[in-house]
Amino acid sequence: MKPEVTVMWFRRDLRLHDNAALYHALRQPYPVIPLFVFDTNILNKLSNQHDARVNFIYDTIADMHVHLKKYNSGMYIHHGTPLQAFQQLAEKYTIKNVFTNSDYEQYAYERDKIIADYVTQLGAGFHSYKDHVIFDGSEVLKDDGAPYTVFTPYSRKWKALLRSFYIKSYPIKLQSTQLVHLHNTTIPTLASLGFLPSNMAIPPQKVDEVLIRHYDAQRNFPAVQGTSRLGLHLRFGTISIRQLAAKAQQLNDTFLNELIWRDFYHAILYHFPHVRAGKSFKLIYDQIEWLNDETAFEKWCMGKTGYPIVDAGMRELNTTGFMHNRVRMIVASFLTKHLLIDWRWGEAYFAEKLLDFDFAANNGGWQWAAGSGCDAAPYFRIFNPALQTEKFDKNLQYVRKWVPELDSFDYPAPIIQHEIARKRALEVYGKVLKNKI
């Protein structure tokens, strides 16, 4: 007779502390198998063998595996599809329950339905918990039950809810008796997954209270280390959003607002599935006649547009997997407004390069810049890169770090003049949008 077990399926919650699904899994009567799937549906789409995100996940899973071995257990690792992983488990065990934390992206909805249907056929329960956000899409609603599409009233309701909602962590104290004993288990090598080590630096998992306290004063200046760099850790759940929000609540309201934006964009995905499917939030924007010049796009990607602040941002991204938040807005505005290239091209490039890539935030940011999103910059707001530089990098510390050839003949002339680009963008956008939004 096969042993009866519960499966704890880790995805974007790679920690053994303050984990909602793990907490609940450990409180039921069946021993728990910690499962992680190196999902080929995702991995096969990655073109870079040295992808730092895969390396980061691998190292995190390896650390979790070592920790679990102290309890005569370990991570049950599968390289393949999630369905194959559960089919493999079902051959060895009688699965009584599956516990996991909710994921809000389109592929996640489809994946989780397949697994929920499969384990239901086995007679098992499928239990999904809120862990990646403070409030999910069903919790912060208008008085009439409708979703918010403007950030400021959403944030007011969010904060009002928070005042009546104690941010509690999930206390987890592992015990050997709670876990399935996995003797002599090993994890696959990174090479066997089809990847090689990355030498890209990973931001530390450190909540810098001094930085958070001064966040509102420093966050807009790319030459200053004024942002937390915790996006990667939030993306893969190596840090608890609850612990970070509790700290922000104590220290800095502006930093807390950034976490609220994160919940807001996830709520938009929840309520407006056409956004998850790649459509503009404001569907009329899908009628814009983008130029989509591939040569211009390549110059943008490589940081050779002749606009120093734009080029600095793109070079920072290509080199480090990170781009300062203020600069992300500048380069996104430049691509969509100056070059009239579809925001989806930029969204996809960021998805490939950003260590902290998160679909909800990335999509929300790009649609904000393009004007097509909820509560977005109006189509006639076109950032002037020179003025943005004067305001946020006046002494060119950031620019010169990434564009050392700035004053030489090697630096290219501007790909297009700002006033010409601005006039063109207003004409192209206005053709579709004037008097319609």
C-alpha positions as CSV (number, residue, x, y, z in Angstrom):
1,M,0.0,0.0,0.0
2,K,1.3,3.4,-1.0
3,P,2.1,5.9,1.8
4,E,-0.5,8.7,2.2
5,V,1.1,12.2,1.8
6,T,0.4,15.8,1.4
7,V,2.3,17.7,-1.3
8,M,3.6,21.2,-0.6
9,W,4.2,22.7,-4.1
10,F,6.6,25.6,-4.0
11,R,6.6,28.1,-6.9
12,R,7.1,31.8,-6.2
13,D,7.4,31.3,-2.4
14,L,10.9,29.9,-2.0
15,R,11.3,30.1,1.8
16,L,10.6,27.8,4.8
17,H,9.5,30.7,7.1
18,D,6.3,32.8,7.0
19,N,4.9,30.8,4.2
20,A,1.1,30.6,4.1
21,A,0.6,27.3,2.3
22,L,3.5,25.6,4.1
23,Y,2.0,26.7,7.5
24,H,-1.4,25.1,6.6
25,A,0.2,22.0,5.1
26,L,2.1,21.2,8.3
27,R,-1.1,21.5,10.3
28,Q,-2.9,18.6,8.6
29,P,-2.4,14.9,9.5
30,Y,-0.4,13.6,6.6
31,P,3.4,13.9,6.2
32,V,4.4,16.6,3.7
33,I,6.6,16.2,0.6
34,P,8.2,19.6,-0.4
35,L,8.0,19.7,-4.2
36,F,9.6,22.0,-6.7
37,V,9.3,21.7,-10.4
38,F,11.9,23.0,-12.8
39,D,9.1,23.6,-15.3
40,T,10.1,23.0,-18.9
41,N,7.1,24.9,-20.1
42,I,8.9,28.0,-18.7
43,L,12.6,27.0,-19.0
44,N,12.4,26.0,-22.7
45,K,11.4,29.6,-23.6
46,L,14.6,31.0,-22.0
47,S,17.4,31.7,-24.6
48,N,20.2,32.5,-22.2
49,Q,22.0,29.4,-20.8
50,H,23.5,31.6,-18.1
51,D,20.2,33.0,-17.0
52,A,20.9,34.5,-13.6
53,R,17.3,33.9,-12.4
54,V,17.5,30.2,-13.0
55,N,20.8,30.2,-11.2
56,F,19.2,32.1,-8.3
57,I,16.3,29.7,-8.1
58,Y,18.6,26.7,-8.3
59,D,20.8,28.0,-5.5
60,T,17.8,28.8,-3.3
61,I,16.3,25.3,-3.8
62,A,19.6,23.8,-3.0
63,D,19.8,25.7,0.3
64,M,16.2,24.6,1.1
65,H,17.1,21.0,0.4
66,V,20.1,21.2,2.7
67,H,18.0,22.7,5.5
68,L,15.3,20.1,5.1
69,K,17.8,17.3,5.3
70,K,18.2,18.2,8.9
71,Y,14.7,16.8,9.4
72,N,15.4,13.6,7.4
73,S,13.6,15.1,4.4
74,G,14.5,17.3,1.4
75,M,13.2,18.9,-1.7
76,Y,11.5,16.5,-4.2
77,I,12.8,18.0,-7.5
78,H,11.3,17.3,-10.9
79,H,12.6,18.5,-14.2
80,G,9.7,18.5,-16.6
81,T,6.1,19.7,-16.6
82,P,4.1,20.0,-13.4
83,L,1.6,17.4,-14.6
84,Q,4.5,14.9,-15.1
85,A,5.7,15.7,-11.6
86,F,2.4,14.9,-10.0
87,Q,1.9,11.8,-12.1
88,Q,5.4,10.6,-10.9
89,L,4.5,11.3,-7.3
90,A,1.1,9.5,-7.7
91,E,3.0,6.3,-8.7
92,K,4.8,6.3,-5.4
93,Y,2.4,7.9,-3.0
94,T,-1.3,8.3,-2.3
95,I,-1.7,12.0,-2.6
96,K,-4.3,13.2,-0.1
97,N,-3.8,17.0,-0.5
98,V,-1.9,19.6,-2.5
99,F,-1.0,22.9,-0.8
100,T,0.3,25.8,-2.7
101,N,0.3,29.6,-2.8
102,S,-1.6,31.5,-5.5
103,D,0.1,32.8,-8.6
104,Y,-1.8,35.4,-10.7
105,E,-0.2,35.2,-14.2
106,Q,-1.9,33.7,-17.2
107,Y,0.2,30.6,-17.4
108,A,-0.2,30.0,-13.7
109,Y,-4.0,30.0,-14.0
110,E,-3.8,27.5,-16.8
111,R,-1.2,25.3,-15.0
112,D,-3.0,25.3,-11.7
113,K,-6.3,24.3,-13.3
114,I,-4.6,21.3,-14.9
115,I,-3.1,20.2,-11.6
116,A,-6.3,20.9,-9.6
117,D,-8.3,18.8,-12.1
118,Y,-5.7,16.0,-11.9
119,V,-5.5,15.7,-8.2
120,T,-9.3,16.0,-7.8
121,Q,-9.5,12.9,-10.0
122,L,-7.2,11.2,-7.6
123,G,-9.5,12.1,-4.8
124,A,-7.2,14.7,-3.3
125,G,-7.8,18.2,-2.3
126,F,-6.2,21.2,-3.9
127,H,-5.7,24.2,-1.5
128,S,-4.3,27.5,-2.7
129,Y,-3.4,30.4,-0.4
130,K,-2.7,34.1,-0.6
131,D,1.0,34.6,0.0
132,H,2.5,36.7,-2.8
133,V,0.5,39.9,-2.0
134,I,-1.0,41.6,1.1
135,F,-4.5,41.9,-0.4
136,D,-5.6,40.0,-3.5
137,G,-7.9,41.1,-6.2
138,S,-11.1,40.0,-4.3
139,E,-10.3,42.0,-1.2
140,V,-9.8,45.7,-2.1
141,L,-13.0,46.7,-3.9
142,K,-15.2,49.8,-4.2
143,D,-18.2,50.0,-1.9
144,D,-20.4,48.6,-4.8
145,G,-18.1,45.6,-5.3
146,A,-16.5,46.9,-8.5
147,P,-12.7,46.8,-8.9
148,Y,-10.6,49.9,-8.7
149,T,-8.8,51.1,-11.8
150,V,-7.3,54.2,-10.3
151,F,-4.4,53.9,-7.9
152,T,-5.1,56.7,-5.4
153,P,-8.6,55.6,-4.2
154,Y,-7.3,52.0,-4.3
155,S,-4.4,52.9,-2.0
156,R,-6.8,54.7,0.4
157,K,-9.0,51.6,0.7
158,W,-5.9,49.4,0.9
159,K,-4.5,51.4,3.8
160,A,-8.0,51.5,5.5
161,L,-8.1,47.7,5.3
162,L,-4.6,47.5,6.6
163,R,-5.5,49.5,9.7
164,S,-8.1,46.9,10.6
165,F,-6.0,44.0,9.5
166,Y,-3.0,42.9,11.6
167,I,-0.2,41.8,9.3
168,K,0.7,38.5,10.9
169,S,3.4,36.2,9.9
170,Y,2.8,32.4,9.7
171,P,4.9,30.8,12.5
172,I,6.6,27.7,11.2
173,K,8.6,25.3,13.3
174,L,9.6,22.3,11.3
175,Q,9.6,18.9,12.8
176,S,10.8,15.6,11.4
177,T,7.5,13.9,12.1
178,Q,5.7,16.4,9.8
179,L,7.7,15.6,6.7
180,V,8.1,12.6,4.4
181,H,11.5,11.1,5.0
182,L,13.4,11.3,1.7
183,H,16.5,9.4,2.2
184,N,19.5,9.6,-0.2
185,T,17.8,12.2,-2.3
186,T,19.9,14.5,-4.4
187,I,19.0,17.5,-6.6
188,P,19.9,17.6,-10.2
189,T,22.8,19.6,-11.4
190,L,22.3,23.0,-13.1
191,A,23.9,21.6,-16.2
192,S,21.3,18.7,-16.3
193,L,18.6,21.4,-16.4
194,G,20.2,22.9,-19.5
195,F,21.8,25.9,-17.8
196,L,25.2,27.1,-16.8
197,P,26.4,29.2,-13.8
198,S,25.8,33.0,-14.1
199,N,28.4,35.5,-12.9
200,M,25.7,38.3,-12.5
201,A,25.6,39.7,-9.0
202,I,22.5,39.0,-7.0
203,P,21.2,41.8,-4.8
204,P,21.4,40.8,-1.1
205,Q,18.2,39.8,0.7
206,K,18.5,42.6,3.2
207,V,15.9,44.9,4.5
208,D,17.8,48.2,4.9
209,E,15.9,50.2,7.5
210,V,18.0,53.3,6.9
211,L,17.3,53.1,3.2
212,I,13.6,52.6,3.7
213,R,13.4,55.5,6.1
214,H,14.9,57.9,3.5
215,Y,13.3,56.2,0.5
216,D,11.0,59.1,-0.4
217,A,14.0,61.5,-0.5
218,Q,16.4,59.3,-2.5
219,R,14.4,57.0,-4.7
220,N,14.3,59.1,-7.9
221,F,18.1,59.6,-8.2
222,P,19.7,56.7,-10.2
223,A,23.3,57.6,-9.1
224,V,22.2,57.1,-5.4
225,Q,21.7,53.7,-3.8
226,G,18.2,54.8,-2.9
227,T,16.0,51.8,-3.8
228,S,15.8,48.5,-2.0
229,R,16.8,46.1,-4.8
230,L,14.4,43.5,-3.2
231,G,12.4,43.0,-6.4
232,L,14.1,39.7,-7.2
233,H,13.4,38.4,-3.7
234,L,9.8,39.5,-3.8
235,R,9.4,37.9,-7.3
236,F,10.5,34.5,-6.1
237,G,9.3,34.8,-2.5
238,T,12.7,34.5,-0.8
239,I,11.5,37.4,1.4
240,S,8.0,37.6,2.9
241,I,5.8,40.5,1.6
242,R,4.1,40.5,5.0
243,Q,7.4,41.2,6.8
244,L,8.4,43.9,4.3
245,A,5.0,45.6,4.5
246,A,5.0,45.6,8.3
247,K,8.5,47.3,8.2
248,A,7.4,49.8,5.6
249,Q,4.3,50.6,7.6
250,Q,6.6,51.6,10.5
251,L,9.2,53.4,8.5
252,N,8.1,55.1,5.3
253,D,4.7,55.6,3.6
254,T,6.2,56.2,0.2
255,F,7.9,52.8,0.3
256,L,4.7,51.3,1.4
257,N,3.0,52.8,-1.6
258,E,5.4,50.9,-3.9
259,L,4.1,47.7,-2.3
260,I,0.6,48.9,-2.8
261,W,1.3,49.4,-6.5
262,R,2.4,45.8,-6.6
263,D,-0.9,44.6,-5.2
264,F,-2.8,47.0,-7.5
265,Y,-1.2,45.6,-10.7
266,H,-1.9,42.1,-9.5
267,A,-5.5,43.1,-8.9
268,I,-5.8,44.4,-12.4
269,L,-4.7,41.0,-13.8
270,Y,-7.3,39.3,-11.6
271,H,-10.2,41.5,-12.7
272,F,-9.2,42.1,-16.3
273,P,-8.0,38.9,-17.9
274,H,-7.5,40.6,-21.3
275,V,-4.5,42.3,-19.8
276,R,-3.0,38.9,-18.8
277,A,-3.6,37.8,-22.4
278,G,-1.4,40.7,-23.8
279,K,-4.1,43.3,-24.7
280,S,-4.0,46.9,-23.7
281,F,-6.0,47.7,-20.6
282,K,-7.7,50.5,-22.6
283,L,-8.4,48.4,-25.7
284,I,-8.6,51.4,-28.0
285,Y,-4.8,51.7,-27.7
286,D,-4.5,48.5,-29.6
287,Q,-5.5,50.5,-32.7
288,I,-2.4,52.7,-32.6
289,E,-0.3,52.4,-35.7
290,W,3.1,51.7,-34.3
291,L,6.2,52.2,-36.5
292,N,8.0,49.2,-35.0
293,D,11.3,50.0,-36.7
294,E,13.5,47.0,-35.9
295,T,16.7,49.0,-36.4
296,A,15.6,51.7,-34.0
297,F,14.5,49.0,-31.5
298,E,18.0,47.4,-31.7
299,K,19.6,50.7,-30.9
300,W,17.3,51.1,-28.0
301,C,18.1,47.6,-26.7
302,M,21.9,48.2,-27.0
303,G,21.9,51.7,-25.5
304,K,22.9,53.5,-28.6
305,T,20.0,56.0,-29.2
306,G,22.1,59.1,-28.7
307,Y,20.0,60.0,-25.6
308,P,22.5,59.6,-22.7
309,I,19.9,58.8,-19.9
310,V,18.1,56.3,-22.1
311,D,21.4,54.6,-23.1
312,A,22.7,54.5,-19.6
313,G,19.5,52.8,-18.4
314,M,19.7,50.1,-21.2
315,R,23.3,49.4,-20.6
316,E,22.7,49.1,-16.8
317,L,20.0,46.6,-17.6
318,N,22.1,44.6,-20.1
319,T,25.0,44.5,-17.7
320,T,23.4,43.9,-14.3
321,G,19.9,42.7,-14.9
322,F,18.6,45.8,-13.0
323,M,17.5,49.2,-14.0
324,H,16.6,52.1,-11.7
325,N,12.9,52.7,-11.3
326,R,13.0,56.3,-12.5
327,V,15.0,55.3,-15.5
328,R,12.6,52.5,-16.4
329,M,9.9,55.1,-16.9
330,I,12.2,57.3,-19.0
331,V,13.3,54.4,-21.3
332,A,9.8,53.1,-21.6
333,S,8.4,56.5,-22.5
334,F,11.2,56.9,-25.1
335,L,10.5,53.6,-26.8
336,T,6.7,54.1,-27.0
337,K,6.5,57.9,-27.6
338,H,9.8,58.9,-29.3
339,L,10.3,55.7,-31.4
340,L,6.6,54.7,-31.6
341,I,7.4,51.1,-31.0
342,D,4.7,48.9,-29.5
343,W,5.1,48.7,-25.7
344,R,4.9,44.9,-25.9
345,W,8.3,44.9,-27.5
346,G,9.8,46.7,-24.6
347,E,7.8,44.6,-22.1
348,A,9.2,41.4,-23.7
349,Y,12.8,42.7,-23.6
350,F,12.5,43.6,-19.9
351,A,11.0,40.2,-19.2
352,E,14.1,38.6,-20.8
353,K,16.6,40.8,-19.0
354,L,15.3,41.9,-15.6
355,L,16.3,39.8,-12.6
356,D,13.2,41.1,-10.8
357,F,10.9,40.5,-13.7
358,D,7.3,40.2,-12.5
359,F,4.6,40.1,-15.1
360,A,2.1,42.3,-13.2
361,A,4.5,45.1,-12.4
362,N,6.3,44.9,-15.7
363,N,3.1,45.0,-17.7
364,G,1.7,47.7,-15.5
365,G,4.8,49.9,-15.8
366,W,4.9,49.6,-19.6
367,Q,1.2,50.3,-20.1
368,W,1.6,53.3,-17.7
369,A,4.4,54.7,-19.9
370,A,2.5,54.0,-23.2
371,G,-0.7,55.5,-21.8
372,S,-2.7,52.4,-22.5
373,G,-2.9,51.2,-18.9
374,C,-5.1,51.8,-15.9
375,D,-4.4,55.2,-14.2
376,A,-1.7,55.7,-16.8
377,A,0.2,58.8,-18.0
378,P,-2.0,60.5,-20.6
379,Y,-1.0,59.9,-24.2
380,F,0.1,63.6,-24.6
381,R,2.6,63.3,-21.6
382,I,5.9,62.7,-23.3
383,F,9.0,62.7,-21.1
384,N,11.8,65.0,-22.3
385,P,15.0,62.9,-21.6
386,A,17.1,66.1,-21.3
387,L,14.8,67.6,-18.6
388,Q,14.6,64.2,-16.8
389,T,18.4,64.1,-16.7
390,E,18.6,67.7,-15.4
391,K,16.2,66.9,-12.7
392,F,17.4,63.5,-11.6
393,D,21.0,63.2,-12.7
394,K,22.2,66.8,-12.9
395,N,25.9,66.0,-12.5
396,L,25.7,63.1,-14.9
397,Q,27.1,60.7,-12.3
398,Y,24.8,57.9,-13.5
399,V,25.1,58.7,-17.2
400,R,28.9,58.8,-17.2
401,K,29.1,55.5,-15.3
402,W,27.3,53.7,-18.1
403,V,28.1,56.0,-21.1
404,P,31.9,56.7,-20.6
405,E,32.2,57.8,-24.3
406,L,29.6,60.5,-23.8
407,D,31.9,63.4,-24.8
408,S,33.8,61.6,-27.6
409,F,33.1,61.2,-31.3
410,D,32.2,57.6,-30.6
411,Y,28.9,58.5,-29.1
412,P,26.1,58.5,-31.6
413,A,24.0,61.5,-32.6
414,P,20.4,61.4,-31.3
415,I,18.3,58.8,-33.2
416,I,15.6,61.5,-33.5
417,Q,15.2,65.0,-32.3
418,H,12.9,65.4,-29.3
419,E,10.5,68.0,-30.7
420,I,10.1,66.0,-33.9
421,A,9.4,62.8,-32.0
422,R,7.0,64.6,-29.7
423,K,5.0,66.1,-32.6
424,R,4.9,62.7,-34.4
425,A,3.7,60.9,-31.3
426,L,1.0,63.4,-30.7
427,E,-0.2,63.0,-34.3
428,V,-0.1,59.1,-34.3
429,Y,-1.7,58.8,-30.8
430,G,-4.2,61.6,-31.5
431,K,-5.4,60.0,-34.7
432,V,-6.8,57.2,-32.6
433,L,-7.5,58.7,-29.2
434,K,-8.5,62.3,-29.6
435,N,-12.0,62.8,-28.3
436,K,-12.4,59.0,-27.6
437,I,-10.9,58.7,-24.1
